[in-house]
Amino acid sequence: MTRITYQGACVLQALSRGRNYGFEIMDFTALPSGTVYPILRRLEDNELVRSEWEDSKDAHPDRRPRRRNYELTDAGRAALVLADERLALHRQMFDSTPETGEVT
């Protein structure tokens, strides 16, 4: 299984919530483009996401460049479930009170 970083999990989460292209993902995650695009490339290389360029006829009326749209694969959805479970364990770890009451 591919190692998913916290930021990678944020990108997967954005995709799972319908954010399909770079700027939407950046807005959702508050991560910069220099972080998001390399993560998307890595996720695609590991077959957790797939991408496709939109048709230029869709971009032309808005006078903007074509967007590269990304979507989760089944493996990407499974990776997101594992990342969510890991995050839940981390939250539990930080939410629990140390027995001594002191931070070590």
C-alpha positions in Angstrom: 0.0 0.0 0.0 1.2 3.5 -0.8 2.2 5.7 2.1 -0.3 8.6 2.4 0.9 11.8 4.1 -1.5 14.0 6.0 -1.5 16.5 3.1 -2.1 13.6 0.6 -5.1 12.5 2.7 -6.4 16.1 2.5 -6.2 16.0 -1.3 -7.9 12.6 -1.3 -10.6 14.0 1.0 -11.1 17.0 -1.4 -11.5 14.7 -4.3 -14.0 12.5 -2.4 -16.1 15.7 -1.8 -16.3 16.6 -5.4 -13.4 19.0 -5.8 -12.1 17.8 -9.2 -9.4 20.2 -10.3 -6.3 21.9 -8.9 -7.8 25.3 -7.8 -10.8 23.6 -6.2 -8.5 21.3 -4.3 -6.3 24.2 -3.2 -9.3 26.2 -2.0 -10.7 23.2 -0.1 -7.4 22.2 1.6 -5.7 25.6 1.9 -2.6 24.0 0.5 -0.5 25.8 -2.1 -0.2 24.8 -5.7 3.5 23.7 -5.2 2.1 21.1 -2.7 -1.1 20.0 -4.4 0.2 19.3 -7.9 3.1 17.1 -6.9 0.7 15.2 -4.6 -1.7 14.7 -7.4 1.1 13.4 -9.7 2.2 11.0 -7.0 -1.3 9.8 -6.3 -1.8 9.3 -10.0 1.5 7.5 -10.4 0.3 5.1 -7.6 -3.1 4.7 -9.3 -5.0 6.2 -6.4 -6.4 8.9 -8.7 -6.8 9.2 -12.5 -7.1 12.4 -14.5 -8.4 13.6 -17.8 -8.1 17.0 -19.6 -11.5 18.6 -20.1 -12.6 19.3 -23.6 -11.5 22.7 -24.9 -15.1 23.5 -25.9 -16.0 23.5 -22.2 -13.2 25.9 -21.3 -13.5 28.2 -24.3 -16.8 29.9 -23.4 -15.3 30.9 -20.0 -12.1 32.1 -21.7 -9.9 30.0 -19.5 -7.4 27.2 -20.1 -8.6 23.6 -20.0 -8.7 22.0 -16.6 -7.3 18.7 -15.7 -10.0 16.9 -13.8 -9.0 14.3 -11.2 -11.1 11.5 -9.6 -10.5 8.8 -7.0 -10.0 5.2 -8.1 -11.2 2.3 -6.0 -7.6 2.1 -4.6 -7.8 5.8 -3.8 -11.0 5.4 -1.9 -9.5 2.5 0.1 -6.4 4.6 0.9 -8.7 7.4 2.1 -10.5 5.0 4.5 -7.1 3.8 5.9 -5.9 7.5 6.3 -9.2 8.4 8.0 -8.7 5.4 10.4 -5.2 6.5 11.1 -6.3 10.1 11.8 -9.0 8.9 14.2 -6.3 7.0 16.1 -4.1 10.1 16.3 -7.0 12.2 17.5 -7.7 9.6 20.2 -4.1 9.7 21.2 -4.1 13.5 21.5 -7.5 13.7 23.2 -6.6 11.2 25.9 -5.3 12.7 29.2 -1.9 11.4 30.3 -2.2 9.4 33.5 0.2 11.6 35.3 -1.5 14.8 34.1 1.8 16.0 32.7 3.0 16.3 29.2 6.2 14.3 28.6 
